[in-house]
């Protein structure tokens, strides 16, 4: 398939952006490099219009040499892409957002979440709304594409590549460009080769509880260094640190985050997986499936906050979602016929969960026990999420 981002309908994300722009004078759209942010922005405002600024374009940078002069006369929608290149624009945006009648709305796009959100929160408190987007979801590509989405990953150019070899080549180039070009441009001074070694180690720890001592020993460094590396890749939206939920229980609970490489295709590239056969026979196939499910659930299922939960006695729930005052558990099982485990029963009792969905790659949905249901991952191909179909999304 020739790369063409328009073949995938991303109307849900566009709808969220439009709704946010109606509510707030400034909307920050974050997401990893190459996930499609610019494509979506150009559907809202063409790049040739005066309100569009791409800060990787020297012409746009020159136009913003005097930012107040350039931005103040503009009306309606203004788009500023790659805002992390010009953090000095945030105080200017605050002044413009406070004007009477708000003559312009600002959509700012960025690829680094940590510094970008800290800067926008400090300068634009009370004026900004954040939307985070990733690559393609099952709701966008359809359930028939589930296996290829898992294998190739969700980045548009990786998933839409003509061949498996083309997809793998793009992912390899993407990893190299991020480490050798993008991170240094964002002010990171860590050598690319050290970050690549660390990222590869993380891939082998995918789906496990973080232990800084092990990669520190392997790298010949200290735990503070590996912690900094982990935070760099997290800020670049390449790694997810899923934080633990600490319930008020008389049990020793896991207090360190679980680590996931957010895109399954990038994970497979780092692990040297180059085909469907290699994936299905790899020792990390179960962990890869778990991470893929976690990302799809977080992208599609309505929730307010998300954690994982575990005890030192072995009880665990892969994903814990809060929706209003209700609590839901998600277990990821790559099995033909998942069964209820003692761990699920303990989690149901200790955390007082309303429902648990056991997500698997099959096609049949069925109840396993009271408030425990086996759900195909393909259920998420319906926009809005359907893991907990009998529970109103408004609760």
Buried (B, 14 or more C-beta within 10 A) or exposed (E): EEBEBEEBEBEBBBEBBEEBBEEBBBBBBBBBBBBBBBEBBBBBBEBEEEBBBBBEBEEBBEBBEEBEEBBBEBEEBBBBBBBBBBBEBBBBBBEBBEEEEBEBBBBBBBBBBBBBBEBBBEBBEEBBBBBBBBBBBBBBBEBEBBEBBBBBBBBBBBBBBEEBEBBBBBBEEBBEBBBBEBBEEBEBEBEBEBBBBBBBBBBBBBBBBBEBEBBBEEBEBEBEBBBBBBEBBBBBBBBBBBBBBEBEEEEEBBEBBBBBBBBBBBBBBBBEBBEEEBBEEBEBBBBBBBBBBBBBBBBBBBBEEBBBBBBEEEBBBBBBBBBEEBBBBBBBBBEEEBEBBEBBBBBBEBBEBBBBBBBBBBEEBEEBEEBBBBBBBBBBBEBEBBBBBEBEBEE
